[in-house]
Structure formats: C-alpha cells, structure tokens
Amino acid sequence: MLKPFRAVVFDMDGTLLDTENLYLIAMKQAAREFGHEMTDALHRSQVGVPNAQCRDIMLDALGKDFPFDAYNTRMHAILDAHMTDAVPVKPGVFEMMDALDARGIAAAVATSTSRQAAPERLKRVGLLDRLQTLVTRCDVSNGKPHPEPFLRAASQLGVHPSDCLALEDSFTGVRAAHAAGMQTVMIPDLIEPIAEIEALCQAVMADLHAVREAAFG
C-alpha cells in the first residue's frame, strides 16, 4: 500500500502524542469560563490549525469582542495541568521509531504547536532525541494547511518531499502534506476523513502499528 520512502514527517498532537482529547477538554472548560460553549463543530474547525487561524475562527463564531488572548492563556493553563503527570502517546509510536532506526530512515516532526511547548512535550516522552529535525509553527511564515512546514522539514532532512512519508490526523495537516508533494497517510484521531481528504491520501490507517506493517511487513 505504501511506496518506498527515505524519511517520515510526523504531525505531533493526535499522531505521536495522544493529546487532542486533552485539548478538547481544555477548550471546552476555558470557553465555558468565558461564558461560551465550545461546540463539536467549533472544535473540529480548529483541529491541527495554527493559533492565529484559531483566533480568526473563534472571533467569527463568538463575536469580535470575544477575549481570545485571555481564553487562549487559560486554555493552555488547563491543558498543561492535564499533562502534569504524563504526556500520553499514541499506540505504536515507539515500535514505529524502532523500525525507522533499524533501517536508517530519518524522522521529523512538523507541528502547529509552538517552539516553546513542542520540544518539552516530545522530550518528556523520550521522542525529541529520536528526531532528526523539528519544525514548529514558530519556524515558518505559513502554517498548515500551507505546505511550508512539511517542505521545511524535508529541506532540513536533505530529502526530496516526494521521498517522504507524511503521517497526519487532521484535515489541515493532510492538505499541507499533500500540497508539499509527500506520500500522505491519515491516522484519524477525533475526526474521520471525508471523501475530499481520502482522495489526498495514499491510505487511511487505524494507527502507527498499521503504518509500520504496511511499510515494512
């Protein structure tokens, strides 16, 4: 099902780290504290989306007077509290990393999370040192769904985008990876793919165990 590849570019939240549900809990609580409801539709529209675009989405939905900066600060405080004891990882992460290491295949992360938060979370679960490069939303001019995060990761790895496998859980990420010219696999987390997204993917797989089996048998 998968073509040969020389590098893998992972999304972080929802693909490597099992944190999207924690984001949902934090977003709902913070919105409620500011007198609003975080509906499922409003949440889905922000999955995998950089912070600046989340601001626009929230202001469009809740009004221009919505105190986004205060809400965002509170939401991240709630999120950090949920991660105090541990940062959960998705099934198959370490087996996938072992398989890549055994074959000399480079690994990178391209995430919409900030440069302040992403390395710390990856370090806490023992993944930071297993990556050859990390591209955060702070490292690019254009976040997902623009291809720049994936193109930057490929450039830093010294690998052509067409020789990269991109693994994503969000529509925004799939669009970005496909636009970068990478072989793209969606691993759904909170959102199941629609026909448009499936058409952009080489495959849709249940988890990283399935990706590893498809890639290496």
Salt bridges, closest charged atoms under 4 A:
ASP11 OD1 - LYS144 NZ 3.04
ASP13 OD1 - ARG121 NH1 3.87
ASP18 OD1 - LYS90 NZ 3.66
GLU33 OE1 - ARG74 NE 2.72
ASP40 OD1 - LYS28 NZ 3.67
ASP60 OD1 - LYS64 NZ 3.20
ASP69 OD1 - ARG55 NH2 2.51
ASP80 OD1 - ARG121 NH2 3.96
ASP98 OD1 - ARG130 NH2 2.66
ASP101 OD2 - ARG130 NH2 2.67
ASP139 OD2 - ARG115 NH2 2.54
ASP163 OD2 - ARG6 NH1 3.93
GLU168 OE2 - LYS144 NZ 2.64
ASP189 OD1 - LYS90 NZ 2.81
GLU196 OE1 - ARG175 NH2 2.92
GLU213 OE2 - ARG212 NH1 3.66
